[in-house]
Amino acid sequence: MDSQPLSSGMSNPKPAIARGKALRSQAREIVYNVFQYFTTKKNDDNAKYNVREVTSEATGVSARTVGYIMKEAGNRTASDCTGPLFVTPTKS
């Protein structure tokens, strides 16, 4: 993979997720898995691109939300290994 961003030649796409809507746990897990995929791919290819930005483009979720999801995943795996990795924010 070359060092060019994946969206070269494309205009900024409109986010697929509506602003202000909470992502459900399955969507959060998908974003997490896409991030992990691009991280592995970047390390294998010695490519130079921002994994968070590429994940944002691939999933239609903002880069800030990708960061929040990765932070949530890091906190959950470190402190609680039982139960689901992600929880829908509006559910208790």
PAKOLPA-316096 format. One record per residue: residue number from 1; x, y, z of N, C-alpha, C in turn. Coordinates in nm, 4 decimals, padded with zeros to 6 digits. Each point is the difference from the previous one (the first is absolute). Last residue first. Layout:
BEGIN
<pt><k>NUM</k><n_east>X</n_east><n_north>Y</n_north><n_up>Z</n_up><ca_east>X</ca_east><ca_north>Y</ca_north><ca_up>Z</ca_up><c_east>X</c_east><c_north>Y</c_north><c_up>Z</c_up></pt>
...
***
This chain:
BEGIN
<pt><k>92</k><n_east>-02.9082</n_east><n_north>00.0835</n_north><n_up>03.0142</n_up><ca_east>00.0598</ca_east><ca_north>-00.0183</ca_north><ca_up>00.1329</ca_up><c_east>-00.0099</c_east><c_north>-00.1434</c_north><c_up>00.0445</c_up></pt>
<pt><k>91</k><n_east>00.0141</n_east><n_north>00.3298</n_north><n_up>-00.4855</n_up><ca_east>-00.0566</ca_east><ca_north>-00.1123</ca_north><ca_up>00.0753</ca_up><c_east>00.0685</c_east><c_north>-00.0119</c_north><c_up>00.1350</c_up></pt>
<pt><k>90</k><n_east>00.1271</n_east><n_north>00.3186</n_north><n_up>-00.3386</n_up><ca_east>-00.1322</ca_east><ca_north>00.0356</ca_north><ca_up>00.0516</ca_up><c_east>-00.0649</c_east><c_north>-00.1112</c_north><c_up>00.0795</c_up></pt>
<pt><k>89</k><n_east>00.4402</n_east><n_north>-00.0436</n_north><n_up>-00.2209</n_up><ca_east>00.0007</ca_east><ca_north>00.1030</ca_north><ca_up>00.1039</ca_up><c_east>-00.1353</c_east><c_north>00.0292</c_north><c_up>00.0615</c_up></pt>
<pt><k>88</k><n_east>00.1819</n_east><n_north>-00.4762</n_north><n_up>-00.1893</n_up><ca_east>-00.0712</ca_east><ca_north>00.1130</ca_north><ca_up>-00.0570</ca_up><c_east>-00.0158</c_east><c_north>00.1059</c_north><c_up>00.1084</c_up></pt>
<pt><k>87</k><n_east>00.4121</n_east><n_north>-00.3348</n_north><n_up>00.0110</n_up><ca_east>-00.1367</ca_east><ca_north>00.0095</ca_north><ca_up>00.0489</ca_up><c_east>-00.0648</c_east><c_north>00.1202</c_north><c_up>-00.0670</c_up></pt>
<pt><k>86</k><n_east>00.4607</n_east><n_north>-00.3598</n_north><n_up>-00.0668</n_up><ca_east>-00.0663</ca_east><ca_north>00.1288</ca_north><ca_up>-00.0158</ca_up><c_east>-00.1440</c_east><c_north>-00.0093</c_north><c_up>00.0483</c_up></pt>
<pt><k>85</k><n_east>00.2809</n_east><n_north>-00.3742</n_north><n_up>00.0556</n_up><ca_east>00.1025</ca_east><ca_north>00.1025</ca_north><ca_up>-00.0099</ca_up><c_east>-00.0619</c_east><c_north>00.1382</c_north><c_up>-00.0068</c_up></pt>
<pt><k>84</k><n_east>-00.2409</n_east><n_north>-00.4217</n_north><n_up>00.2584</n_up><ca_east>00.0262</ca_east><ca_north>00.0542</ca_north><ca_up>-00.1336</ca_up><c_east>00.1039</c_east><c_north>00.1122</c_north><c_up>00.0027</c_up></pt>
<pt><k>83</k><n_east>00.0357</n_east><n_north>-00.3711</n_north><n_up>00.3852</n_up><ca_east>-00.1094</ca_east><ca_north>00.0778</ca_north><ca_up>-00.0586</ca_up><c_east>00.0381</c_east><c_north>00.0563</c_north><c_up>-00.1346</c_up></pt>
<pt><k>82</k><n_east>00.3983</n_east><n_north>-00.0900</n_north><n_up>00.3338</n_up><ca_east>-00.1239</ca_east><ca_north>-00.0748</ca_north><ca_up>-00.0141</ca_up><c_east>-00.1075</c_east><c_north>00.0896</c_north><c_up>-00.0573</c_up></pt>
<pt><k>81</k><n_east>00.4414</n_east><n_north>00.1528</n_north><n_up>00.1101</n_up><ca_east>00.0133</ca_east><ca_north>-00.0961</ca_north><ca_up>-00.1090</ca_up><c_east>-00.1255</c_east><c_north>-00.0843</c_north><c_up>-00.0178</c_up></pt>
<pt><k>80</k><n_east>00.1679</n_east><n_north>00.4944</n_north><n_up>00.2132</n_up><ca_east>-00.1064</ca_east><ca_north>-00.0995</ca_north><ca_up>00.0100</ca_up><c_east>00.0069</c_east><c_north>-00.0945</c_north><c_up>-00.1188</c_up></pt>
<pt><k>79</k><n_east>00.3281</n_east><n_north>00.3572</n_north><n_up>00.0734</n_up><ca_east>-00.0624</ca_east><ca_north>-00.0107</ca_north><ca_up>00.1311</ca_up><c_east>-00.0976</c_east><c_north>-00.1164</c_north><c_up>00.0134</c_up></pt>
<pt><k>78</k><n_east>00.2561</n_east><n_north>00.1059</n_north><n_up>-00.4054</n_up><ca_east>00.0949</ca_east><ca_north>00.0060</ca_north><ca_up>00.1108</ca_up><c_east>-00.0670</c_east><c_north>-00.0296</c_north><c_up>00.1335</c_up></pt>
<pt><k>77</k><n_east>-00.2487</n_east><n_north>00.0267</n_north><n_up>-00.4064</n_up><ca_east>00.0836</ca_east><ca_north>-00.1193</ca_north><ca_up>-00.0021</ca_up><c_east>00.0970</c_east><c_north>-00.0013</c_north><c_up>00.1176</c_up></pt>
<pt><k>76</k><n_east>-00.2902</n_east><n_north>00.3761</n_north><n_up>-00.0581</n_up><ca_east>-00.0753</ca_east><ca_north>-00.1221</ca_north><ca_up>00.0301</ca_up><c_east>00.0908</c_east><c_north>-00.1217</c_north><c_up>00.0054</c_up></pt>
<pt><k>75</k><n_east>00.1801</n_east><n_north>00.4249</n_north><n_up>-00.1233</n_up><ca_east>-00.0429</ca_east><ca_north>00.0004</ca_north><ca_up>00.1399</ca_up><c_east>-00.0704</c_east><c_north>-00.1294</c_north><c_up>00.0369</c_up></pt>
<pt><k>74</k><n_east>00.1269</n_east><n_north>00.0669</n_north><n_up>-00.4490</n_up><ca_east>00.1191</ca_east><ca_north>-00.0126</ca_north><ca_up>00.0843</ca_up><c_east>-00.0351</c_east><c_north>-00.0057</c_north><c_up>00.1468</c_up></pt>
<pt><k>73</k><n_east>-00.3431</n_east><n_north>00.0818</n_north><n_up>-00.3118</n_up><ca_east>00.0482</ca_east><ca_north>-00.1378</ca_north><ca_up>-00.0132</ca_up><c_east>00.1218</c_east><c_north>-00.0224</c_north><c_up>00.0882</c_up></pt>
<pt><k>72</k><n_east>-00.1705</n_east><n_north>00.4362</n_north><n_up>-00.0288</n_up><ca_east>-00.0932</ca_east><ca_north>-00.0861</ca_north><ca_up>00.0723</ca_up><c_east>00.0461</c_east><c_north>-00.1454</c_north><c_up>-00.0036</c_up></pt>
<pt><k>71</k><n_east>00.2378</n_east><n_north>00.3080</n_north><n_up>-00.2573</n_up><ca_east>00.0251</ca_east><ca_north>00.0253</ca_north><ca_up>00.1416</ca_up><c_east>-00.0896</c_east><c_north>-00.0891</c_north><c_up>00.0858</c_up></pt>
<pt><k>70</k><n_east>-00.0680</n_east><n_north>-00.0059</n_north><n_up>-00.4591</n_up><ca_east>00.1255</ca_east><ca_north>-00.0667</ca_north><ca_up>00.0314</ca_up><c_east>00.0365</c_east><c_north>00.0191</c_north><c_up>00.1471</c_up></pt>
<pt><k>69</k><n_east>-00.3790</n_east><n_north>00.2237</n_north><n_up>-00.1620</n_up><ca_east>-00.0244</ca_east><ca_north>-00.1449</ca_north><ca_up>00.0003</ca_up><c_east>00.1279</c_east><c_north>-00.0747</c_north><c_up>00.0362</c_up></pt>
<pt><k>68</k><n_east>00.0248</n_east><n_north>00.4675</n_north><n_up>-00.0552</n_up><ca_east>-00.0765</ca_east><ca_north>-00.0340</ca_north><ca_up>00.1207</ca_up><c_east>-00.0220</c_east><c_north>-00.1508</c_north><c_up>00.0103</c_up></pt>
<pt><k>67</k><n_east>00.2049</n_east><n_north>00.1628</n_north><n_up>-00.3921</n_up><ca_east>00.0883</ca_east><ca_north>00.0130</ca_north><ca_up>00.1165</ca_up><c_east>-00.0700</c_east><c_north>-00.0365</c_north><c_up>00.1296</c_up></pt>
<pt><k>66</k><n_east>-00.2553</n_east><n_north>00.0180</n_north><n_up>-00.3910</n_up><ca_east>00.0910</ca_east><ca_north>-00.1150</ca_north><ca_up>-00.0071</ca_up><c_east>00.0944</c_east><c_north>00.0031</c_north><c_up>00.1193</c_up></pt>
<pt><k>65</k><n_east>-00.2730</n_east><n_north>00.3692</n_north><n_up>-00.0538</n_up><ca_east>-00.0748</ca_east><ca_north>-00.1142</ca_north><ca_up>00.0520</ca_up><c_east>00.0843</c_east><c_north>-00.1264</c_north><c_up>-00.0043</c_up></pt>
<pt><k>64</k><n_east>00.1822</n_east><n_north>00.3856</n_north><n_up>-00.1920</n_up><ca_east>-00.0108</ca_east><ca_north>00.0183</ca_north><ca_up>00.1447</ca_up><c_east>-00.0736</c_east><c_north>-00.1181</c_north><c_up>00.0643</c_up></pt>
<pt><k>63</k><n_east>00.0274</n_east><n_north>00.0283</n_north><n_up>-00.4689</n_up><ca_east>00.1280</ca_east><ca_north>-00.0415</ca_north><ca_up>00.0579</ca_up><c_east>-00.0021</c_east><c_north>00.0136</c_north><c_up>00.1516</c_up></pt>
<pt><k>62</k><n_east>-00.4655</n_east><n_north>-00.0880</n_north><n_up>-00.2595</n_up><ca_east>00.1012</ca_east><ca_north>00.1045</ca_north><ca_up>00.0127</ca_up><c_east>00.1270</c_east><c_north>-00.0538</c_north><c_up>00.0667</c_up></pt>
<pt><k>61</k><n_east>-00.3073</n_east><n_north>-00.3127</n_north><n_up>-00.3041</n_up><ca_east>-00.0076</ca_east><ca_north>00.0524</ca_north><ca_up>00.1362</ca_up><c_east>00.1107</c_east><c_north>00.1042</c_north><c_up>00.0134</c_up></pt>
<pt><k>60</k><n_east>-00.0710</n_east><n_north>-00.2955</n_north><n_up>-00.3791</n_up><ca_east>-00.0950</ca_east><ca_north>00.1106</ca_north><ca_up>-00.0013</ca_up><c_east>-00.0237</c_east><c_north>00.0602</c_north><c_up>00.1363</c_up></pt>
<pt><k>59</k><n_east>00.3066</n_east><n_north>-00.3712</n_north><n_up>-00.1685</n_up><ca_east>-00.1226</ca_east><ca_north>-00.0314</ca_north><ca_up>00.0734</ca_up><c_east>-00.1041</c_east><c_north>00.1105</c_north><c_up>-00.0043</c_up></pt>
<pt><k>58</k><n_east>00.4373</n_east><n_north>00.0278</n_north><n_up>-00.2186</n_up><ca_east>-00.0538</ca_east><ca_north>-00.1311</ca_north><ca_up>-00.0354</ca_up><c_east>-00.1351</c_east><c_north>-00.0275</c_north><c_up>00.0652</c_up></pt>
<pt><k>57</k><n_east>00.2491</n_east><n_north>00.4017</n_north><n_up>00.0971</n_up><ca_east>-00.0456</ca_east><ca_north>-00.0007</ca_north><ca_up>-00.1387</ca_up><c_east>-00.0678</c_east><c_north>-00.1312</c_north><c_up>-00.0367</c_up></pt>
<pt><k>56</k><n_east>00.1967</n_east><n_north>00.0321</n_north><n_up>00.4256</n_up><ca_east>-00.1112</ca_east><ca_north>00.0933</ca_north><ca_up>-00.0094</ca_up><c_east>-00.0583</c_east><c_north>00.0016</c_north><c_up>-00.1414</c_up></pt>
<pt><k>55</k><n_east>00.3920</n_east><n_north>-00.2398</n_north><n_up>00.0757</n_up><ca_east>-00.1146</ca_east><ca_north>-00.0696</ca_north><ca_up>00.0579</ca_up><c_east>-00.1243</c_east><c_north>00.0863</c_north><c_up>-00.0079</c_up></pt>
<pt><k>54</k><n_east>00.3999</n_east><n_north>00.1957</n_north><n_up>-00.1296</n_up><ca_east>-00.0387</ca_east><ca_north>-00.1000</ca_north><ca_up>-00.0991</ca_up><c_east>-00.1204</c_east><c_north>-00.0794</c_north><c_up>00.0504</c_up></pt>
<pt><k>53</k><n_east>00.1917</n_east><n_north>00.3132</n_north><n_up>00.2956</n_up><ca_east>-00.0633</ca_east><ca_north>00.0687</ca_north><ca_up>-00.1136</ca_up><c_east>-00.0493</c_east><c_north>-00.1006</c_north><c_up>-00.1042</c_up></pt>
<pt><k>52</k><n_east>00.2449</n_east><n_north>-00.1659</n_north><n_up>00.3675</n_up><ca_east>-00.1283</ca_east><ca_north>00.0520</ca_north><ca_up>00.0459</ca_up><c_east>-00.0751</c_east><c_north>00.0686</c_north><c_up>-00.1138</c_up></pt>
<pt><k>51</k><n_east>00.4400</n_east><n_north>-00.1576</n_north><n_up>-00.0731</n_up><ca_east>-00.0955</ca_east><ca_north>-00.1100</ca_north><ca_up>00.0093</ca_up><c_east>-00.1376</c_east><c_north>00.0507</c_north><c_up>00.0416</c_up></pt>
<pt><k>50</k><n_east>00.3939</n_east><n_north>00.2513</n_north><n_up>-00.2744</n_up><ca_east>-00.0650</ca_east><ca_north>00.0103</ca_north><ca_up>00.1297</ca_up><c_east>-00.1113</c_east><c_north>-00.1037</c_north><c_up>00.0077</c_up></pt>
<pt><k>49</k><n_east>00.4589</n_east><n_north>-00.0597</n_north><n_up>-00.2946</n_up><ca_east>-00.1285</ca_east><ca_north>00.0679</ca_north><ca_up>-00.0044</ca_up><c_east>-00.0604</c_east><c_north>-00.0031</c_north><c_up>00.1393</c_up></pt>
<pt><k>48</k><n_east>00.4280</n_east><n_north>-00.2219</n_north><n_up>-00.2738</n_up><ca_east>-00.0088</ca_east><ca_north>00.1188</ca_north><ca_up>00.0833</ca_up><c_east>-00.1329</c_east><c_north>00.0689</c_north><c_up>-00.0257</c_up></pt>
<pt><k>47</k><n_east>00.2305</n_east><n_north>-00.5384</n_north><n_up>-00.0382</n_up><ca_east>-00.0623</ca_east><ca_north>00.1162</ca_north><ca_up>-00.0639</ca_up><c_east>-00.0065</c_east><c_north>00.1161</c_north><c_up>00.0989</c_up></pt>
<pt><k>46</k><n_east>00.1667</n_east><n_north>-00.4879</n_north><n_up>00.0058</n_up><ca_east>00.0840</ca_east><ca_north>00.1149</ca_north><ca_up>00.0347</ca_up><c_east>-00.0504</c_east><c_north>00.1268</c_north><c_up>-00.0682</c_up></pt>
<pt><k>45</k><n_east>-00.2040</n_east><n_north>-00.4524</n_north><n_up>00.0068</n_up><ca_east>00.0445</ca_east><ca_north>00.0648</ca_north><ca_up>-00.1231</ca_up><c_east>00.0988</c_east><c_north>00.1140</c_north><c_up>00.0242</c_up></pt>
<pt><k>44</k><n_east>-00.1955</n_east><n_north>-00.2553</n_north><n_up>00.3634</n_up><ca_east>00.0510</ca_east><ca_north>-00.0990</ca_north><ca_up>-00.0949</ca_up><c_east>00.0619</c_east><c_north>00.0659</c_north><c_up>-00.1230</c_up></pt>
<pt><k>43</k><n_east>-00.2145</n_east><n_north>00.2698</n_north><n_up>00.3305</n_up><ca_east>00.1233</ca_east><ca_north>-00.0577</ca_north><ca_up>00.0533</ca_up><c_east>00.0623</c_east><c_north>-00.1000</c_north><c_up>-00.0970</c_up></pt>
<pt><k>42</k><n_east>-00.4189</n_east><n_north>00.1902</n_north><n_up>-00.1085</n_up><ca_east>00.1017</ca_east><ca_north>00.1052</ca_north><ca_up>00.0008</ca_up><c_east>00.1341</c_east><c_north>-00.0558</c_north><c_up>00.0474</c_up></pt>
<pt><k>41</k><n_east>-00.3773</n_east><n_north>-00.2827</n_north><n_up>00.0179</n_up><ca_east>00.0399</ca_east><ca_north>00.0236</ca_north><ca_up>-00.1381</ca_up><c_east>00.1124</c_east><c_north>00.1038</c_north><c_up>-00.0078</c_up></pt>
<pt><k>40</k><n_east>-00.2005</n_east><n_north>-00.0799</n_north><n_up>00.4168</n_up><ca_east>00.0785</ca_east><ca_north>-00.1163</ca_north><ca_up>-00.0408</ca_up><c_east>00.0550</c_east><c_north>00.0198</c_north><c_up>-00.1411</c_up></pt>
<pt><k>39</k><n_east>-00.2933</n_east><n_north>00.3260</n_north><n_up>00.1554</n_up><ca_east>00.1227</ca_east><ca_north>00.0040</ca_north><ca_up>00.0800</ca_up><c_east>00.0929</c_east><c_north>-00.1143</c_north><c_up>-00.0402</c_up></pt>
<pt><k>38</k><n_east>-00.4312</n_east><n_north>00.0160</n_north><n_up>-00.1877</n_up><ca_east>00.0888</ca_east><ca_north>00.0988</ca_north><ca_up>-00.0608</ca_up><c_east>00.1305</c_east><c_north>00.0141</c_north><c_up>00.0779</c_up></pt>
<pt><k>37</k><n_east>-00.3257</n_east><n_north>-00.2938</n_north><n_up>00.1787</n_up><ca_east>00.0416</ca_east><ca_north>-00.0455</ca_north><ca_up>-00.1329</ca_up><c_east>00.0990</c_east><c_north>00.0972</c_north><c_up>-00.0622</c_up></pt>
<pt><k>36</k><n_east>-00.2074</n_east><n_north>00.1200</n_north><n_up>00.4055</n_up><ca_east>00.1008</ca_east><ca_north>-00.1042</ca_north><ca_up>00.0214</ca_up><c_east>00.0538</c_east><c_north>-00.0518</c_north><c_up>-00.1340</c_up></pt>
<pt><k>35</k><n_east>-00.3571</n_east><n_north>00.3055</n_north><n_up>-00.0158</n_up><ca_east>00.1211</ca_east><ca_north>00.0657</ca_north><ca_up>00.0496</ca_up><c_east>00.1124</c_east><c_north>-00.1016</c_north><c_up>00.0183</c_up></pt>
<pt><k>34</k><n_east>-00.4205</n_east><n_north>-00.1678</n_north><n_up>-00.1083</n_up><ca_east>00.0580</ca_east><ca_north>00.0679</ca_north><ca_up>-00.1162</ca_up><c_east>00.1296</c_east><c_north>00.0706</c_north><c_up>00.0399</c_up></pt>
<pt><k>33</k><n_east>-00.2494</n_east><n_north>-00.1982</n_north><n_up>00.3453</n_up><ca_east>00.0611</ca_east><ca_north>-00.1019</ca_north><ca_up>-00.0855</ca_up><c_east>00.0642</c_east><c_north>00.0608</c_north><c_up>-00.1245</c_up></pt>
<pt><k>32</k><n_east>-00.2411</n_east><n_north>00.2869</n_north><n_up>00.2928</n_up><ca_east>00.1180</ca_east><ca_north>-00.0532</ca_north><ca_up>00.0677</ca_up><c_east>00.0729</c_east><c_north>-00.1011</c_north><c_up>-00.0887</c_up></pt>
<pt><k>31</k><n_east>-00.4144</n_east><n_north>00.1599</n_north><n_up>-00.1469</n_up><ca_east>00.1006</ca_east><ca_north>00.1065</ca_north><ca_up>-00.0098</ca_up><c_east>00.1309</c_east><c_north>-00.0473</c_north><c_up>00.0627</c_up></pt>
<pt><k>30</k><n_east>-00.3616</n_east><n_north>-00.2867</n_north><n_up>00.0498</n_up><ca_east>00.0436</ca_east><ca_north>00.0033</ca_north><ca_up>-00.1392</ca_up><c_east>00.1076</c_east><c_north>00.1058</c_north><c_up>-00.0193</c_up></pt>
<pt><k>29</k><n_east>-00.2094</n_east><n_north>-00.0267</n_north><n_up>00.4184</n_up><ca_east>00.0888</ca_east><ca_north>-00.1143</ca_north><ca_up>-00.0194</ca_up><c_east>00.0525</c_east><c_north>-00.0040</c_north><c_up>-00.1441</c_up></pt>
<pt><k>28</k><n_east>-00.3203</n_east><n_north>00.3228</n_north><n_up>00.1100</n_up><ca_east>00.1260</ca_east><ca_north>00.0304</ca_north><ca_up>00.0674</ca_up><c_east>00.1009</c_east><c_north>-00.1130</c_north><c_up>-00.0196</c_up></pt>
<pt><k>27</k><n_east>-00.4349</n_east><n_north>-00.0663</n_north><n_up>-00.1540</n_up><ca_east>00.0679</ca_east><ca_north>00.0975</ca_north><ca_up>-00.0848</ca_up><c_east>00.1350</c_east><c_north>00.0376</c_north><c_up>00.0606</c_up></pt>
<pt><k>26</k><n_east>-00.2789</n_east><n_north>-00.2786</n_north><n_up>00.2524</n_up><ca_east>00.0483</ca_east><ca_north>-00.0717</ca_north><ca_up>-00.1183</ca_up><c_east>00.0761</c_east><c_north>00.0935</c_north><c_up>-00.0930</c_up></pt>
<pt><k>25</k><n_east>-00.2098</n_east><n_north>00.1826</n_north><n_up>00.3876</n_up><ca_east>00.1177</ca_east><ca_north>-00.0804</ca_north><ca_up>00.0337</ca_up><c_east>00.0550</c_east><c_north>-00.0740</c_north><c_up>-00.1218</c_up></pt>
<pt><k>24</k><n_east>-00.2599</n_east><n_north>00.4557</n_north><n_up>-00.0935</n_up><ca_east>-00.0306</ca_east><ca_north>-00.1208</ca_north><ca_up>00.0780</ca_up><c_east>00.1261</c_east><c_north>-00.0844</c_north><c_up>00.0156</c_up></pt>
<pt><k>23</k><n_east>-00.0225</n_east><n_north>00.5427</n_north><n_up>-00.0603</n_up><ca_east>00.0267</ca_east><ca_north>-00.1242</ca_north><ca_up>-00.0713</ca_up><c_east>-00.0315</c_east><c_north>-00.1176</c_north><c_up>00.0904</c_up></pt>
<pt><k>22</k><n_east>-00.2298</n_east><n_north>00.5043</n_north><n_up>00.0101</n_up><ca_east>00.0928</ca_east><ca_north>-00.0915</ca_north><ca_up>00.0665</ca_up><c_east>00.0186</c_east><c_north>-00.1247</c_north><c_up>-00.0861</c_up></pt>
<pt><k>21</k><n_east>-00.1204</n_east><n_north>00.5131</n_north><n_up>-00.1674</n_up><ca_east>-00.0560</ca_east><ca_north>-00.1332</ca_north><ca_up>00.0224</ca_up><c_east>00.1066</c_east><c_north>-00.0891</c_north><c_up>00.0640</c_up></pt>
<pt><k>20</k><n_east>00.0808</n_east><n_north>00.4539</n_north><n_up>-00.1477</n_up><ca_east>-00.0764</ca_east><ca_north>-00.0028</ca_north><ca_up>00.1229</ca_up><c_east>-00.0634</c_east><c_north>-00.1345</c_north><c_up>00.0303</c_up></pt>
<pt><k>19</k><n_east>00.1129</n_east><n_north>00.1071</n_north><n_up>-00.5035</n_up><ca_east>00.0640</ca_east><ca_north>00.0664</ca_north><ca_up>00.1124</ca_up><c_east>-00.0921</c_east><c_north>-00.0039</c_north><c_up>00.1217</c_up></pt>
<pt><k>18</k><n_east>-00.0016</n_east><n_north>-00.3795</n_north><n_up>-00.3879</n_up><ca_east>-00.0568</ca_east><ca_north>00.1308</ca_north><ca_up>00.0310</ca_up><c_east>00.0650</c_east><c_north>00.0572</c_north><c_up>00.1248</c_up></pt>
<pt><k>17</k><n_east>00.2381</n_east><n_north>-00.3371</n_north><n_up>-00.3499</n_up><ca_east>-00.0702</ca_east><ca_north>-00.0027</ca_north><ca_up>00.1270</ca_up><c_east>-00.0494</c_east><c_north>00.1404</c_north><c_up>00.0310</c_up></pt>
<pt><k>16</k><n_east>00.2604</n_east><n_north>-00.0807</n_north><n_up>-00.3829</n_up><ca_east>-00.1127</ca_east><ca_north>-00.0911</ca_north><ca_up>-00.0137</ca_up><c_east>-00.0850</c_east><c_north>-00.0028</c_north><c_up>00.1263</c_up></pt>
<pt><k>15</k><n_east>00.3095</n_east><n_north>00.4204</n_north><n_up>-00.2062</n_up><ca_east>-00.0006</ca_east><ca_north>-00.1105</ca_north><ca_up>00.0969</ca_up><c_east>-00.1267</c_east><c_north>-00.0850</c_north><c_up>-00.0130</c_up></pt>
<pt><k>14</k><n_east>00.2049</n_east><n_north>00.2508</n_north><n_up>-00.4222</n_up><ca_east>-00.0878</ca_east><ca_north>00.0343</ca_north><ca_up>00.1108</ca_up><c_east>00.0000</c_east><c_north>-00.1166</c_north><c_up>00.0978</c_up></pt>
<pt><k>13</k><n_east>00.4299</n_east><n_north>00.0960</n_north><n_up>-00.3185</n_up><ca_east>-00.1326</ca_east><ca_north>-00.0597</ca_north><ca_up>00.0016</ca_up><c_east>-00.0787</c_east><c_north>00.0443</c_north><c_up>00.1222</c_up></pt>
<pt><k>12</k><n_east>00.3956</n_east><n_north>00.2495</n_north><n_up>-00.2893</n_up><ca_east>-00.0311</ca_east><ca_north>-00.0464</ca_north><ca_up>00.1348</ca_up><c_east>-00.1408</c_east><c_north>-00.0581</c_north><c_up>00.0015</c_up></pt>
<pt><k>11</k><n_east>00.2485</n_east><n_north>-00.0392</n_north><n_up>-00.4585</n_up><ca_east>-00.0341</ca_east><ca_north>00.1115</ca_north><ca_up>00.0864</ca_up><c_east>-00.0341</c_east><c_north>-00.0552</c_north><c_up>00.1380</c_up></pt>
<pt><k>10</k><n_east>00.3516</n_east><n_north>-00.2447</n_north><n_up>-00.3323</n_up><ca_east>-00.1406</ca_east><ca_north>00.0071</ca_north><ca_up>00.0385</ca_up><c_east>-00.0227</c_east><c_north>00.1261</c_north><c_up>00.0816</c_up></pt>
<pt><k>9</k><n_east>00.4322</n_east><n_north>-00.1342</n_north><n_up>-00.1591</n_up><ca_east>-00.0835</ca_east><ca_north>00.0213</ca_north><ca_up>-00.1152</ca_up><c_east>-00.1476</c_east><c_north>00.0095</c_north><c_up>00.0318</c_up></pt>
<pt><k>8</k><n_east>00.2913</n_east><n_north>-00.2580</n_north><n_up>00.3423</n_up><ca_east>00.0565</ca_east><ca_north>00.0946</ca_north><ca_up>-00.0948</ca_up><c_east>-00.0886</c_east><c_north>00.0093</c_north><c_up>-00.1230</c_up></pt>
<pt><k>7</k><n_east>-00.0390</n_east><n_north>-00.2577</n_north><n_up>00.4342</n_up><ca_east>-00.1040</ca_east><ca_north>00.0792</ca_north><ca_up>-00.0620</ca_up><c_east>00.0540</c_east><c_north>00.0977</c_north><c_up>-00.1034</c_up></pt>
<pt><k>6</k><n_east>00.2699</n_east><n_north>-00.3004</n_north><n_up>00.2732</n_up><ca_east>-00.0919</ca_east><ca_north>-00.0816</ca_north><ca_up>-00.0762</ca_up><c_east>-00.1027</c_east><c_north>00.0831</c_north><c_up>-00.0751</c_up></pt>
<pt><k>5</k><n_east>00.4997</n_east><n_north>00.1825</n_north><n_up>00.1092</n_up><ca_east>-00.1229</ca_east><ca_north>-00.0293</ca_north><ca_up>00.0717</ca_up><c_east>-00.0961</c_east><c_north>-00.0757</c_north><c_up>-00.0900</c_up></pt>
<pt><k>4</k><n_east>00.5260</n_east><n_north>-00.0544</n_north><n_up>-00.0798</n_up><ca_east>-00.1065</ca_east><ca_north>00.0955</ca_north><ca_up>-00.0272</ca_up><c_east>-00.1239</c_east><c_north>-00.0367</c_north><c_up>00.0824</c_up></pt>
<pt><k>3</k><n_east>00.4259</n_east><n_north>-00.2484</n_north><n_up>-00.0345</n_up><ca_east>-00.0177</ca_east><ca_north>00.0886</ca_north><ca_up>00.1143</ca_up><c_east>-00.1068</c_east><c_north>00.1063</c_north><c_up>-00.0229</c_up></pt>
<pt><k>2</k><n_east>00.0032</n_east><n_north>-00.5161</n_north><n_up>-00.2144</n_up><ca_east>00.0814</ca_east><ca_north>00.1205</ca_north><ca_up>-00.0046</ca_up><c_east>-00.0346</c_east><c_north>00.0931</c_north><c_up>00.1153</c_up></pt>
<pt><k>1</k><n_east>-00.0200</n_east><n_north>-00.5485</n_north><n_up>-00.0269</n_up><ca_east>-00.0856</ca_east><ca_north>00.1172</ca_north><ca_up>00.0000</ca_up><c_east>00.0896</c_east><c_north>00.1227</c_north><c_up>00.0000</c_up></pt>
***
